[in-house]
């Protein structure tokens, strides 16, 4: 206990404080970036956002559709002609009815039976049928072409996002949740495509139909049109009010959907912990409570959504009753014909239905534009510095030796708050380099800089004397093999996961790598052996077995330089001993960087880098550092005290 107190007084508190500060600052920056984006964009699943710059987004979206604008032009032309047919049909129906009524009256006056002939209404009926046939054909054309326009635009933006994601730096992924990025690339673009195919078509058709129908109504009767407009204005006000309430209730429902989904997912993923702590009833009660809240919110939202149409139609029906009374008097007085009487009611329907849906359509379009803005936010993210052109990029020797040099490297996740100020060390080919230090000291950061996952602020990192900044990232990284602390498996078989870095590898090579990683024995005990299907979140293999699999993956790639970031952290002592022997064979003649907390695994390293707060405070062999009796010696003794 006395020794522990002395150790803390020798700088342990300062070390912990400094490392914690750096880690907090880096994570806080990522959290603030993510929070700012959430505040500006809203939750993607809610779909209830409002665009910050609607017209700017429309112009940019139009620019993105450069190769497909002709489709939109065809749609607009089809809508114009379709609207003309749609508005003309009721007017022509008035003529058809008047012709038929006149022919019926004439036949009745002459005492003969009325039959429809070419000259007694047949021609007019044929033309009327042709008008509606043309309208139907044009409607089909605009829907088909608009679907092509929307899906082509969707594909273009998805391709842009896919290419953009490959050019984004790691700091972007540090500050954004995977679900958020996936949602923008899928849900938001699907919403845009759906709204273009439905909402935009409805809006353009509705505007054209309303204008045309009102024009014809004014031609027939100013009085009747005035009566209708009074009721239409009232229904619009009611629609606007109910729409706002509907959006509010829908937002509330979606919040509960999100909470319930997250709770169920959490309960499923943590079911073993829930059972271990006898929390089954409490967990079920929490899900039940959220389900009840969601049910109540859904009931309110569904009522508001489904009540608006009957309410608006009731108002329009009142208008129709009053118009029917007035129009009936005008019909009896000979001011309008029976054809005009029925045509006017047809125009009332053409205007009232679009008015009922107009506010919802506009809200849908706003939501879609907000979704597109979120997509453009990704496309506007700062990209990694581009690789030099192939004709000017520096090339490594045909046979890479593995010499690594850090010269006065300066780096910070935030340029204003540097983490590394002056890091210098030199690695000879074939050496084993151990990197030790407390959590947050900068060990993994050092490796990330070597792999060019982040760009340094100053200094130089060289591989075999070639500046890594002067070569392409692909040329640099093909010489490295990494085994990380968090073992990640891809959806596929065990053999496919081992061969991830070398898909062309034979089964014999895969098995040899597995044997070298000491995992062949447990693979052969599985039902399908190397053809056993695994995925990252499955539980058919243990965490330690996952680690062995990722080690076999690197062994198969046979890289020139190895990077082992706590590669044996999830395996037992005996397995660790086997892996260390296998890795020693693999590392023979290769440069290797080993990040380790258990110092017993790196006592044979050719060079040990002891880091604190992003700076190398000591470097040397195990014996040299123990002889200095500095921080490394304290750290080593603490593990065996």
C-alpha angles and dihedrals in degrees: 000000000000090000091051091053091050090050092054091048090051091067107291092124092049091049092050092045095049095045092047091049093053093047092048092050093050094047093041090055091053092047092050091051092050092045092050091052091048091050092050099043108028125218111319094218093056093063090198100113128131119222117247093212109016098175093042089053091048091052092049092047089051089052091051089054093057095128095044102046092107088066091055089049090054089050093051091048091048091049092051093051091040091052089050092053091043094053094040094053097073091044091051090045087060088056092047093051093047090050092048092045091050091049091048091050091048093050091047091050091051092047096240134122115264117237127176111247134169090266095038101060102305094104091049092048090051091051091046090052090048091053092055092043090054091047091051092049093049091048090054091049094051093047093048096046093043090053088054091048093049096045093045089051089046091052092047093052093044089052090050091050092048091052091043094052089058090054098047120104122242091253088070091058090043089062101040130065115235092236091055094053093045090048091055093049094047118015097037094048092044088052090051092050093048094048092048090052095047116011099043092045091050092048095051093043091045094051092048093045094047093050093046095044094048090050091055092044091054089050092055101042134348091196096053091044091051091053090050094048092055091056092040091054091051092048090050091054090049091048092052092051095046091045092059091049091047092052091049092050092044090052090051091050093049091050090056090045089055093047093047093047092049092047094049092047091048092048092049095047093045098040093123092054091046091053092044092057095039091243096139095111094044091047091049090048091052091051091046092051092050090046090054092049090048090049092052092046091048092050091054093044094047092048092052092045095048097039097060097070096050090045094052092043089052090055091048091048089055087053090050092051092052092044090048091055093048094040091048089058090048090049092052090046091053095243092124134020126239089252092056089046093059093037091056091055089049089055090049088059092047091054101037098052095053090044089054092054099033099091092047090049092051091049089050091051090049090052090050092051090050088053091050090050089056089053091049089049088064092045089052095052117120110264131218116269106276120250117255115265113273092246093056101031116115115249129218121229117272089251111041112213098193103241111159127191129185111193119189093319117190123190143157133172083225110040089215092055108046117201096189116038105172117358117172130167138135129221123198121215113279096015124138111229120195120200115199136171143110123301109287094021092123102260097131090038089060090055092046090056091049090053091044093239083137129027119240120237097220141350128043140277115200134189113201088345094306118119106243089214090061095056131065118268091237091054089050100044097047087074094058134077119194132198110186132198091244106062111214123198127191126221105274143067126318090251092052091050093051090048093047092114093040110032090173093060117125123239089250091056091047092051091047090053090048091051091050089052090050093241103107093091096058093041090058090053091061120095096250098023112208089359092062110128117236137171133189098261097038121112101211091104128039128245091253091052089051089055091051090050093054090048089053088050091059093042090056092052090056095207126192093232126035128207117193115184105188087318094173099040094112101046133084123257095260094048089045089056091052092047092049090054091049092047091049089057091046094046094051107119092003131102110244135186115203123191108197140164094189101074092195089076096058105040089110093055117129090221131016119199112200109199132195126176092347094309130105103237096175137016133178142084123313092257093047093051093047089051090054089056091212134133093306091054090051090049092049094048091048090064093055101034 
